[in-house]
């Protein structure tokens, strides 16, 4: 019985991971190395002509979901002080504050206070 429960937990975790991966694939490309090195946001932002208004709407919807505590709790994540991180230890960050700020800038989100 215990083995069966662990298998079910593993399958559920894999399903959630697959959902998260699929969501991340729809996001525009971001130069993570430039973010880590602290490159200016202007250098990492794509030209406005590369994203049409519908892309910005979808990105805003994604950001709203990432900041929704109920939806993120399903994935074992929480949005705190502009960061998306794991609820349980080791409480690793999935999206750091500067990365969230960049996503908000890409989305043209007026609510850039994270």
N, C-alpha and C positions, 0 to 999 in steps of 0.2 A: 504494500500500500504506500509506504514511504517513497519507494522508488518511482512509483507511478505519479505521485504528487510532484516529485522533483522534475520528472520528465515534462509534466504539464506546465510547471513554472518556467522551465527552459524554453518550451515552445511559445509560451506567452511573451517571454522576454525577447525571443527572436522576432516575433510578430511586431512588437513595439519598435525594435531596432530597424526592421525593414521599413516600417512606416516613417520613421525619422529620417532614414537614408533617402527615401523617395521624396520627402519634403525638401531635404537639403539639395537634391539634384535640380530642383526647379528654381533655385536661387541663382542670381547672376554670379559670375566668377569674381572672386576677390583675391587679390594678391596677398596671401597670408604672410609670406616672408616680409613683405613691405610693412605690414601691420606690426609684426614682431620687432622689426628693426626701428619702428617709430617713424616711418616715412610720412610725409604730410598727406593729409586726406585728399587734397586737391590732386596730388599725383596718382592716387589710387582710384579716384572716381572715374567711371567711364564718361565719355562725352554724352551730353543729354540726348543726342540723336540716336544713341544705341538703345535707349529704353523708351518705349512709347507709353502713353498715359495708362493703358491697360496693364502694362508690366508694373508700373508704380502702384496701381491699385492692388494687384495681387501681392506685391511685396508688403504693402501696408497691412493687408489681411493676414499674411504670415506673421508679421511682427505683432499684430494684435493677439494672434493665437499663442505666440511664444511668451507673451506677457500675461496670458490668462492663467491664473493659478489652478483652476479646476482642470483645464485641459492638460496642463503640464504635469500635474500630480499623477495622471494616468501613466506618464512615462518616467515617473520617479524624479522629476525635475521641478525646480522652483525658480521664479524670477525675483531677484533681490538686488536692490541698489544698482539697477542697470546691468545685471549679470544673470545669465541662465546657468544654473548649477544643479548638481545632484542633491536630492533631499537627504539621502543616507550617506554615511561616511564612505569614502573620504571627502565628500562634498566638493568634488572636482568641478571646475568651471567648464561648461560646454561653449558658451559665448561670453567673452569678456566685455567689460563696459565700453572700451574703445571700439570693439568690433560692432557692438550694438549701435553706437553712435554713427559708425560708418553706414550700417544698414539703414538707419533712419535717414541719413543724408541721401543715400541712394534712392530711397522711397519718396524723398521730398516731403517727409512727414513733418508737419508743423509742430507736433508734440515731441520735440527732441529732448525733452527733460527725461532722462532715464534714471 
